[in-house]
Amino acid sequence: MLQIKRKINATQSLMKITRAMEMVARAKVRKIEAEYQKFKPFYDEVKRLWALVPAESLDPIFFEEGNRDLIVVITSDMGLCGSFNSEILREAERVISESRDPQLILVGLKAINHFKDRKVLKMYDRFYEIPDFRNGSTIVEDILSFLDGEPARVRVIFSRFKNVLVQKPEVHELLPIKKEEKKREDFEYEPRLEQIAPLIFHYYLSATLMELMFQTKIGEYYARQNAMKNATDNAQEVIRELTLAYNKARQASITQELIEIVTGAEALKEIEK
């Protein structure tokens, strides 16, 4: 009975922790979703501006695949979010196995710990809580440094937020560019288009990486919220079963004591006779 009581107390303590972590994840997801709603109009405008840039104004290397691969892997820094990170890493392993001796840019401690023995170009742990433009721009600078005037294929493995219960790892091909030419109005550019187009291109890549980081972070918080809720529910079920076992053991103990008392009383009666 003492052992069962200790297990109940330990499980109750654990349940308090998982419930608190669920509440923290819920608060964080509300905060980052509010920031994402602010970001979406900005990203839509960046994509609209990018659509106006003619392909001929950009360096041809951005449209060629080349014979090199660079893979950006975005995971979380923390665990306790179910299979969220393992699914991203599994997808990354698949992409790497199909690539030509790729170099990696790793964002998040889980990716760093998993791939630290591979060819790593850059590693970023605790890189962001809420993505901002500097985060995206930093990775774009790393990508452009890797290209160094030569074409390459650049892909990003991240987690696409589908709904509260589903987060699915996906591969986004950043380079080479697959640009759809749209009908453009005639503009006069100041400075010249050849000067401003690379800046818009950099802006577009940075905003795209921000979008992918937002998707991953929102998915992480929902995955952690769900995992902690499941852990809390499981703890409640374990406590229920342990309490039932404790009550049965106590009842058996009381019954045994009553039997001993009655048996002793009967024995005394026999002696008195």
Secondary structure as the mmCIF struct_conf table of DSSP 4:
data_model
#
loop_
_struct_conf.conf_type_id
_struct_conf.id
_struct_conf.beg_label_comp_id
_struct_conf.beg_label_asym_id
_struct_conf.beg_label_seq_id
_struct_conf.end_label_comp_id
_struct_conf.end_label_asym_id
_struct_conf.end_label_seq_id
HELX_RH_AL_P HELX_RH_AL_P1 LEU A 2 ALA A 51
TURN_TY1_P TURN_TY1_P1 LEU A 52 LEU A 52
BEND BEND1 VAL A 53 VAL A 53
HELX_RH_3T_P HELX_RH_3T_P1 ALA A 55 SER A 57
BEND BEND2 LEU A 58 LEU A 58
HELX_RH_3T_P HELX_RH_3T_P2 PRO A 60 PHE A 63
TURN_TY1_P TURN_TY1_P2 GLY A 66 ASN A 67
STRN STRN1 ASP A 69 ILE A 74
BEND BEND3 ASP A 77 ASP A 77
BEND BEND4 CYS A 81 CYS A 81
TURN_TY1_P TURN_TY1_P3 GLY A 82 SER A 83
HELX_RH_AL_P HELX_RH_AL_P2 PHE A 84 SER A 97
TURN_TY1_P TURN_TY1_P4 GLU A 98 GLU A 98
BEND BEND5 SER A 99 ASP A 101
STRN STRN2 GLN A 103 VAL A 107
BEND BEND6 GLY A 108 GLY A 108
HELX_RH_AL_P HELX_RH_AL_P3 LEU A 109 PHE A 115
TURN_TY1_P TURN_TY1_P5 LYS A 116 ASP A 117
BEND BEND7 ARG A 118 ARG A 118
STRN STRN3 VAL A 120 TYR A 124
BEND BEND8 ASP A 125 ARG A 126
BEND BEND9 GLU A 129 ILE A 130
HELX_RH_AL_P HELX_RH_AL_P4 PHE A 133 LEU A 147
TURN_TY1_P TURN_TY1_P6 ASP A 148 GLY A 149
BEND BEND10 GLU A 150 GLU A 150
STRN STRN4 ARG A 153 PHE A 161
BEND BEND11 ASN A 163 LEU A 165
STRN STRN5 GLN A 167 LEU A 175
BEND BEND12 PRO A 176 PRO A 176
HELX_LH_PP_P HELX_LH_PP_P1 LYS A 179 GLU A 181
BEND BEND13 GLU A 190 PRO A 191
HELX_RH_AL_P HELX_RH_AL_P5 LEU A 193 GLU A 272
#
